[in-house]
Amino acid sequence: MAFNFFKKKETKPEPTEAAKPEVPNDNGLFSKLKSGLSKTRKVLNTDVTELFAGATAINDELFDELEELLVTSDLGVDITMDMMERIRKKAKKLETGEQLKAVLKEELLGLFPADPEPVKQTKPHIIMMVGVNGTGKTTTLGKLATRYVKEGKKVLIAAADTFRAAAIEQVEIWADRANAGIVKHKEGADPAAVAYDAVEASIARDVDVVLIDTAGRLHTQKNLMEELKKIKRSVDKKLKGAPHEVMLVIDATTGQNAISQAKIFNDAVGLTRIAVTKLDGTAKGGIVAAVSSIMNVPISHIGVGEGIEDLQDFNAKRFIDALFD
């Protein structure tokens, strides 16, 4: 059996123009999800179906091939081994490949942590966005701002990425598209001061949601992690308990490296949820389950395309169904 997971995938640049804002119905969302996961679906669905269809018996040979398939989908070696141990035990009572496929889907679903308790919606509700360069963090922030405004919420964006050239302008464009407010300082200003001023302004303006954009910093640079901690302390100083959420944005095309990113960001600022972008550009869809399982942090959003509507709320069952159905 041939696998194509390690072939480098070309990813499209972050969009510069907003897509149509209409939100599709549930059937439309599922269709978009299946389409956005097409590269992972093509390998997983085709190979798994052929694997089970060609099996004359549920035996060690089949298990070995299934194990290889899961590892190369970027589920990771340790997670795969643990999961395969459980599958082997359950398989003793199974008779067909379809029954085994159902067990596989059940085990994949079990990798995701239970749905967390809903976050108490304070006003203003402060969300701090973090992630390395190129993950689509600012674009994800812009899409979230658009969604919140469409829901009738008053949104303010803090342009706290003051280091990257044109970062402030990029956030301004998204704020304008979303009809959201913005707090900005000059390039090179103290990011923590921008975040502080944004929270202060949100209280004065009766804002519902504040989205704090931060530098797309390299996660290996300790001084930049310290800057994130400073932003978090500054926000808490102005509004006790803020930020109420810290969202990490990771790029699915980076595979297992996304897990090391998640660990370091979590150690620095404590993650509450994760968004996984660019799933339409990779066959490594297993990273979604891997990072959520290892970090025990819920995936809240996934990006399966460039449009506003292609940033979807994550649902584990729907995700797995879209991979195999």
The 8 nearest C-alpha neighbors of each residue, nearest first, counted from 0:
[[1, 2, 46, 64, 50, 68, 49, 67],
 [2, 0, 3, 46, 68, 42, 4, 67],
 [1, 3, 4, 0, 42, 68, 71, 5],
 [2, 4, 5, 6, 1, 42, 282, 71],
 [3, 5, 6, 2, 282, 71, 72, 283],
 [6, 4, 3, 7, 71, 2, 8, 283],
 [5, 7, 4, 3, 8, 282, 2, 281],
 [8, 6, 5, 9, 4, 281, 252, 3],
 [7, 9, 281, 6, 10, 280, 252, 282],
 [10, 8, 7, 11, 280, 281, 252, 12],
 [11, 9, 280, 8, 12, 277, 252, 281],
 [10, 12, 13, 9, 280, 14, 277, 305],
 [13, 11, 14, 10, 15, 133, 135, 305],
 [12, 14, 11, 15, 135, 138, 305, 133],
 [15, 13, 16, 12, 305, 17, 138, 306],
 [14, 16, 13, 17, 12, 169, 138, 172],
 [15, 17, 14, 18, 306, 176, 13, 173],
 [18, 16, 19, 15, 307, 306, 14, 176],
 [19, 17, 306, 307, 20, 16, 305, 308],
 [18, 20, 21, 17, 307, 306, 308, 22],
 [21, 19, 307, 18, 22, 308, 17, 145],
 [22, 20, 19, 23, 308, 307, 18, 24],
 [21, 23, 308, 20, 24, 28, 307, 19],
 [24, 22, 27, 28, 21, 25, 308, 26],
 [23, 25, 27, 26, 28, 22, 29, 21],
 [24, 26, 28, 27, 29, 23, 30, 22],
 [27, 25, 29, 28, 24, 30, 23, 31],
 [26, 28, 24, 30, 23, 25, 29, 31],
 [27, 29, 25, 31, 26, 30, 23, 32],
 [28, 30, 32, 26, 31, 27, 33, 25],
 [31, 29, 27, 33, 32, 28, 34, 26],
 [32, 30, 34, 28, 29, 33, 35, 27],
 [31, 33, 29, 35, 30, 34, 28, 36],
 [34, 32, 321, 30, 36, 31, 35, 37],
 [33, 35, 31, 37, 32, 36, 30, 279],
 [34, 36, 303, 279, 32, 33, 37, 31],
 [35, 37, 33, 279, 34, 39, 38, 40],
 [38, 36, 40, 34, 35, 39, 41, 33],
 [39, 37, 282, 41, 40, 36, 281, 42],
 [38, 40, 282, 41, 42, 37, 36, 284],
 [39, 41, 37, 322, 43, 44, 38, 42],
 [42, 40, 38, 39, 45, 44, 37, 43],
 [43, 41, 45, 40, 39, 46, 44, 38],
 [44, 42, 40, 46, 45, 47, 41, 39],
 [43, 45, 323, 40, 47, 46, 41, 42],
 [44, 46, 48, 42, 41, 43, 47, 49],
 [47, 45, 49, 43, 48, 44, 42, 50],
 [46, 48, 50, 44, 49, 43, 45, 51],
 [49, 47, 45, 51, 50, 46, 44, 52],
 [50, 48, 52, 46, 47, 51, 53, 45],
 [51, 49, 47, 48, 53, 52, 46, 54],
 [50, 52, 96, 54, 48, 53, 49, 47],
 [53, 51, 49, 50, 54, 48, 96, 55],
 [52, 54, 51, 50, 49, 55, 48, 96],
 [55, 53, 51, 56, 52, 50, 57, 61],
 [56, 54, 53, 57, 52, 51, 96, 95],
 [55, 57, 54, 58, 95, 61, 94, 96],
 [58, 56, 61, 54, 96, 55, 59, 95],
 [57, 59, 61, 60, 56, 62, 54, 63],
 [58, 60, 62, 61, 63, 57, 64, 87],
 [61, 59, 63, 62, 58, 64, 57, 65],
 [60, 62, 64, 59, 63, 58, 65, 57],
 [61, 63, 59, 65, 60, 64, 66, 58],
 [64, 62, 66, 60, 61, 65, 59, 67],
 [65, 63, 67, 61, 66, 62, 68, 60],
 [64, 66, 62, 68, 67, 63, 61, 69],
 [65, 67, 63, 69, 64, 68, 62, 70],
 [68, 66, 64, 70, 65, 69, 71, 63],
 [67, 69, 65, 71, 66, 70, 64, 72],
 [70, 68, 72, 66, 71, 67, 74, 65],
 [71, 69, 75, 67, 74, 72, 73, 68],
 [70, 72, 73, 68, 69, 4, 67, 74],
 [71, 73, 283, 69, 285, 70, 74, 4],
 [74, 72, 285, 75, 71, 286, 283, 70],
 [73, 75, 285, 289, 70, 286, 72, 69],
 [74, 76, 73, 70, 78, 77, 79, 289],
 [75, 77, 79, 70, 78, 80, 74, 73],
 [76, 78, 80, 79, 75, 81, 82, 74],
 [79, 77, 81, 80, 76, 75, 82, 74],
 [78, 80, 82, 76, 77, 81, 83, 75],
 [81, 79, 83, 77, 82, 78, 76, 84],
 [82, 80, 84, 78, 79, 83, 77, 85],
 [81, 83, 79, 85, 84, 80, 78, 86],
 [84, 82, 86, 80, 85, 81, 79, 87],
 [83, 85, 81, 87, 82, 86, 80, 88],
 [86, 84, 88, 82, 83, 87, 89, 81],
 [85, 87, 83, 89, 88, 84, 90, 82],
 [88, 86, 90, 84, 85, 89, 83, 91],
 [89, 87, 85, 86, 90, 91, 84, 92],
 [88, 90, 86, 91, 87, 92, 85, 93],
 [91, 89, 93, 87, 92, 88, 86, 99],
 [92, 90, 89, 93, 88, 87, 94, 57],
 [91, 93, 90, 89, 94, 88, 98, 87],
 [94, 92, 90, 91, 95, 98, 99, 89],
 [93, 95, 92, 98, 96, 57, 90, 56],
 [96, 94, 98, 97, 93, 99, 57, 56],
 [95, 97, 51, 99, 98, 100, 52, 54],
 [98, 96, 100, 99, 95, 101, 51, 52],
 [99, 97, 101, 95, 96, 100, 93, 102],
 [98, 100, 96, 102, 101, 97, 103, 95],
 [99, 101, 97, 103, 102, 98, 96, 104],
 [100, 102, 98, 104, 99, 103, 105, 97],
 [103, 101, 105, 99, 100, 104, 106, 98],
 [104, 102, 100, 106, 101, 105, 99, 107],
 [103, 105, 107, 101, 106, 102, 108, 100],
 [106, 104, 102, 108, 103, 107, 101, 109],
 [107, 105, 109, 103, 108, 104, 102, 110],
 [108, 106, 104, 109, 110, 105, 103, 288],
 [107, 109, 105, 106, 110, 111, 104, 315],
 [110, 108, 106, 107, 111, 105, 112, 113],
 [111, 109, 292, 107, 108, 288, 112, 106],
 [110, 112, 109, 292, 291, 108, 288, 113],
 [113, 111, 295, 114, 297, 110, 292, 296],
 [114, 112, 115, 111, 297, 109, 295, 116],
 [113, 115, 112, 116, 297, 117, 111, 314],
 [116, 114, 113, 117, 297, 112, 118, 296],
 [115, 117, 118, 114, 119, 113, 297, 271],
 [118, 116, 115, 119, 120, 114, 271, 244],
 [117, 119, 120, 116, 243, 115, 244, 121],
 [120, 118, 121, 117, 243, 116, 124, 122],
 [121, 119, 118, 124, 122, 123, 117, 243],
 [120, 122, 124, 123, 119, 207, 243, 125],
 [123, 121, 124, 207, 120, 206, 208, 205],
 [122, 124, 207, 208, 121, 206, 125, 201],
 [125, 123, 208, 122, 121, 207, 209, 120],
 [124, 126, 209, 242, 243, 208, 241, 123],
 [127, 125, 244, 210, 242, 245, 209, 243],
 [126, 128, 211, 245, 210, 246, 242, 244],
 [127, 129, 246, 212, 211, 245, 247, 213],
 [130, 128, 247, 213, 246, 248, 127, 136],
 [131, 129, 248, 247, 215, 136, 249, 132],
 [132, 130, 215, 216, 217, 134, 218, 133],
 [133, 131, 215, 134, 216, 130, 217, 135],
 [132, 134, 135, 131, 215, 136, 250, 13],
 [133, 135, 250, 249, 136, 132, 131, 248],
 [134, 136, 138, 133, 137, 139, 13, 276],
 [135, 137, 139, 138, 248, 134, 140, 130],
 [138, 136, 140, 139, 135, 141, 212, 170],
 [137, 139, 141, 135, 140, 136, 142, 13],
 [138, 140, 136, 142, 141, 137, 135, 143],
 [141, 139, 137, 143, 138, 142, 144, 136],
 [140, 142, 138, 144, 173, 139, 143, 137],
 [141, 143, 145, 139, 144, 140, 307, 138],
 [144, 142, 146, 140, 145, 141, 139, 147],
 [145, 143, 141, 147, 142, 146, 177, 140],
 [146, 144, 177, 142, 148, 143, 147, 149],
 [145, 147, 143, 149, 144, 148, 142, 150],
 [148, 146, 150, 144, 149, 152, 145, 143],
 [147, 149, 152, 151, 150, 145, 146, 153],
 [148, 150, 146, 151, 147, 145, 152, 177],
 [151, 149, 147, 148, 152, 146, 145, 153],
 [152, 150, 148, 149, 147, 153, 146, 154],
 [153, 151, 148, 147, 150, 207, 154, 208],
 [152, 154, 206, 207, 148, 208, 151, 155],
 [155, 153, 208, 179, 209, 206, 207, 152],
 [154, 156, 180, 209, 181, 179, 208, 210],
 [157, 155, 181, 210, 209, 211, 180, 158],
 [156, 158, 211, 182, 159, 197, 194, 181],
 [159, 157, 183, 212, 160, 167, 182, 156],
 [160, 158, 190, 213, 212, 161, 193, 157],
 [161, 159, 214, 213, 158, 162, 212, 166],
 [160, 162, 186, 187, 159, 188, 163, 190],
 [161, 163, 187, 160, 186, 164, 214, 166],
 [164, 162, 166, 161, 165, 160, 214, 215],
 [163, 165, 166, 162, 167, 186, 161, 168],
 [164, 166, 168, 167, 169, 163, 186, 170],
 [167, 165, 169, 163, 168, 164, 160, 170],
 [166, 168, 170, 169, 165, 158, 171, 161],
 [167, 169, 171, 165, 166, 170, 172, 164],
 [170, 168, 166, 172, 171, 167, 165, 173],
 [169, 171, 173, 167, 172, 168, 174, 158],
 [172, 170, 168, 174, 169, 173, 175, 167],
 [173, 171, 175, 169, 170, 174, 176, 168],
 [172, 174, 176, 170, 141, 175, 171, 177],
 [175, 173, 179, 171, 177, 172, 176, 178],
 [174, 176, 178, 172, 173, 177, 171, 179],
 [177, 175, 173, 174, 178, 172, 17, 145],
 [176, 178, 145, 174, 179, 175, 173, 144],
 [177, 179, 175, 176, 174, 180, 148, 145],
 [180, 178, 174, 154, 177, 155, 175, 181],
 [179, 181, 155, 156, 154, 174, 178, 182],
 [180, 182, 156, 155, 157, 183, 174, 179],
 [183, 181, 157, 197, 158, 156, 193, 180],
 [184, 182, 158, 193, 157, 181, 185, 159],
 [183, 185, 188, 193, 186, 182, 158, 161],
 [184, 186, 188, 187, 183, 161, 167, 189],
 [187, 185, 161, 188, 162, 184, 167, 164],
 [186, 188, 161, 162, 185, 189, 190, 184],
 [189, 187, 186, 185, 161, 190, 184, 193],
 [188, 190, 192, 191, 193, 187, 161, 159],
 [191, 189, 159, 193, 192, 188, 161, 194],
 [190, 192, 230, 194, 193, 189, 233, 195],
 [191, 193, 195, 189, 190, 194, 196, 233],
 [194, 192, 190, 196, 191, 195, 159, 197],
 [193, 195, 197, 191, 192, 196, 157, 159],
 [196, 194, 192, 234, 198, 197, 193, 233],
 [195, 197, 199, 193, 198, 194, 200, 192],
 [198, 196, 200, 194, 199, 195, 182, 157],
 [199, 197, 201, 195, 200, 196, 194, 202],
 [198, 200, 196, 197, 202, 201, 195, 203],
 [201, 199, 197, 203, 198, 202, 204, 196],
 [202, 200, 206, 198, 204, 203, 199, 205],
 [201, 203, 205, 200, 199, 204, 198, 206],
 [202, 204, 200, 201, 205, 199, 206, 198],
 [203, 205, 201, 206, 202, 200, 199, 153],
 [206, 204, 202, 203, 201, 207, 123, 122],
 [207, 205, 201, 153, 204, 123, 208, 154],
 [206, 208, 123, 153, 122, 152, 154, 124],
 [209, 207, 124, 154, 123, 206, 125, 155],
 [208, 210, 125, 155, 156, 154, 126, 124],
 [211, 209, 156, 126, 127, 157, 125, 212],
 [212, 210, 157, 127, 128, 156, 126, 213],
 [211, 213, 159, 158, 128, 157, 160, 210],
 [214, 212, 160, 159, 129, 128, 211, 215],
 [213, 215, 160, 216, 162, 212, 163, 161],
 [216, 214, 132, 131, 130, 213, 217, 129],
 [215, 217, 131, 214, 218, 132, 223, 130],
 [216, 218, 131, 219, 220, 215, 132, 223],
 [217, 219, 220, 216, 260, 131, 263, 224],
 [220, 218, 217, 221, 263, 224, 260, 223],
 [221, 219, 223, 218, 222, 217, 224, 216],
 [220, 222, 224, 223, 219, 225, 218, 226],
 [223, 221, 225, 224, 220, 226, 227, 219],
 [222, 224, 226, 225, 221, 220, 216, 227],
 [225, 223, 221, 227, 226, 222, 267, 228],
 [224, 226, 222, 228, 223, 227, 229, 221],
 [225, 227, 223, 229, 224, 228, 230, 222],
 [228, 226, 230, 224, 229, 225, 231, 223],
 [227, 229, 225, 231, 226, 230, 268, 232],
 [228, 230, 226, 232, 227, 231, 233, 191],
 [231, 229, 191, 233, 227, 228, 232, 234],
 [230, 232, 228, 234, 229, 233, 235, 227],
 [233, 231, 229, 235, 230, 234, 236, 228],
 [234, 232, 236, 230, 231, 235, 195, 191],
 [233, 235, 195, 231, 237, 236, 232, 241],
 [236, 234, 239, 241, 238, 232, 237, 233],
 [237, 235, 233, 234, 238, 232, 239, 195],
 [236, 238, 234, 235, 195, 239, 233, 199],
 [239, 237, 235, 236, 241, 234, 240, 198],
 [240, 238, 235, 241, 236, 237, 234, 242],
 [239, 241, 235, 242, 238, 243, 234, 236],
 [242, 240, 243, 235, 239, 238, 234, 125],
 [241, 243, 125, 244, 126, 127, 240, 234],
 [242, 244, 241, 125, 126, 240, 124, 245],
 [243, 245, 126, 242, 271, 127, 246, 125],
 [244, 246, 127, 270, 271, 126, 128, 272],
 [247, 245, 272, 128, 273, 270, 129, 127],
 [246, 248, 273, 129, 130, 128, 274, 249],
 [247, 249, 274, 130, 136, 273, 275, 134],
 [250, 248, 275, 134, 257, 276, 274, 251],
 [249, 251, 134, 276, 252, 253, 275, 277],
 [252, 250, 253, 278, 254, 277, 276, 275],
 [251, 253, 254, 250, 281, 277, 283, 280],
 [254, 252, 251, 256, 250, 257, 255, 249],
 [255, 253, 252, 256, 251, 257, 286, 73],
 [254, 256, 257, 258, 253, 73, 286, 259],
 [257, 255, 258, 259, 254, 253, 260, 261],
 [256, 258, 260, 255, 259, 254, 253, 249],
 [259, 257, 261, 260, 256, 255, 290, 262],
 [260, 258, 262, 256, 261, 257, 263, 255],
 [261, 259, 257, 258, 263, 262, 218, 264],
 [260, 262, 258, 264, 259, 263, 265, 257],
 [263, 261, 265, 259, 260, 264, 266, 258],
 [264, 262, 266, 265, 260, 261, 267, 259],
 [265, 263, 267, 261, 266, 262, 268, 260],
 [264, 266, 269, 270, 262, 263, 267, 268],
 [267, 265, 263, 264, 269, 268, 262, 270],
 [268, 266, 264, 265, 224, 269, 263, 228],
 [267, 269, 265, 266, 228, 264, 270, 227],
 [270, 268, 265, 266, 267, 271, 245, 264],
 [271, 269, 265, 245, 272, 246, 268, 247],
 [270, 272, 245, 244, 246, 296, 269, 273],
 [273, 271, 246, 297, 296, 270, 298, 299],
 [274, 272, 298, 247, 246, 299, 248, 297],
 [273, 275, 300, 248, 301, 299, 298, 247],
 [276, 274, 301, 249, 250, 248, 251, 302],
 [275, 277, 302, 250, 301, 278, 251, 249],
 [278, 276, 279, 280, 302, 251, 303, 250],
 [279, 277, 303, 280, 251, 281, 276, 36],
 [278, 280, 35, 303, 277, 36, 281, 304],
 [281, 279, 278, 277, 10, 8, 252, 9],
 [280, 282, 283, 252, 278, 279, 38, 8],
 [281, 283, 39, 38, 284, 4, 72, 42],
 [284, 282, 72, 281, 285, 73, 286, 39],
 [285, 283, 286, 39, 282, 287, 72, 278],
 [284, 286, 74, 73, 72, 287, 283, 288],
 [285, 287, 289, 284, 73, 288, 74, 290],
 [288, 286, 285, 289, 290, 284, 291, 275],
 [289, 287, 291, 286, 285, 290, 292, 110],
 [288, 290, 286, 74, 292, 287, 291, 293],
 [289, 291, 293, 292, 258, 287, 288, 294],
 [290, 292, 288, 296, 294, 295, 289, 293],
 [293, 291, 295, 289, 110, 290, 111, 294],
 [294, 292, 290, 295, 291, 289, 258, 296],
 [293, 295, 296, 291, 292, 290, 262, 261],
 [296, 294, 292, 291, 293, 112, 297, 111],
 [295, 297, 294, 291, 272, 271, 298, 273],
 [298, 296, 272, 291, 299, 273, 112, 295],
 [297, 299, 273, 272, 274, 300, 313, 291],
 [298, 300, 313, 274, 273, 312, 297, 272],
 [301, 299, 312, 274, 313, 311, 298, 275],
 [302, 300, 275, 311, 274, 276, 310, 313],
 [301, 303, 276, 310, 277, 309, 304, 278],
 [304, 302, 35, 279, 278, 309, 277, 301],
 [305, 303, 309, 302, 306, 279, 35, 277],
 [304, 306, 309, 14, 307, 303, 13, 18],
 [307, 305, 18, 309, 308, 304, 17, 19],
 [306, 308, 309, 18, 142, 20, 310, 305],
 [307, 309, 306, 310, 22, 20, 311, 21],
 [310, 308, 304, 306, 303, 307, 302, 311],
 [311, 309, 302, 308, 301, 307, 300, 303],
 [312, 310, 300, 301, 309, 313, 302, 308],
 [311, 313, 300, 299, 314, 301, 310, 298],
 [312, 314, 300, 299, 311, 301, 298, 315],
 [313, 315, 317, 316, 318, 312, 299, 298],
 [316, 314, 318, 317, 319, 108, 313, 111],
 [317, 315, 319, 318, 314, 320, 108, 321],
 [316, 318, 320, 314, 315, 319, 321, 29],
 [319, 317, 315, 321, 316, 320, 314, 322],
 [320, 318, 322, 316, 321, 317, 315, 323],
 [319, 321, 317, 323, 322, 324, 318, 316],
 [322, 320, 33, 318, 319, 324, 323, 317],
 [323, 321, 40, 319, 320, 324, 318, 44],
 [322, 324, 44, 320, 321, 319, 40, 43],
 [323, 320, 321, 322, 44, 319, 33, 40]]
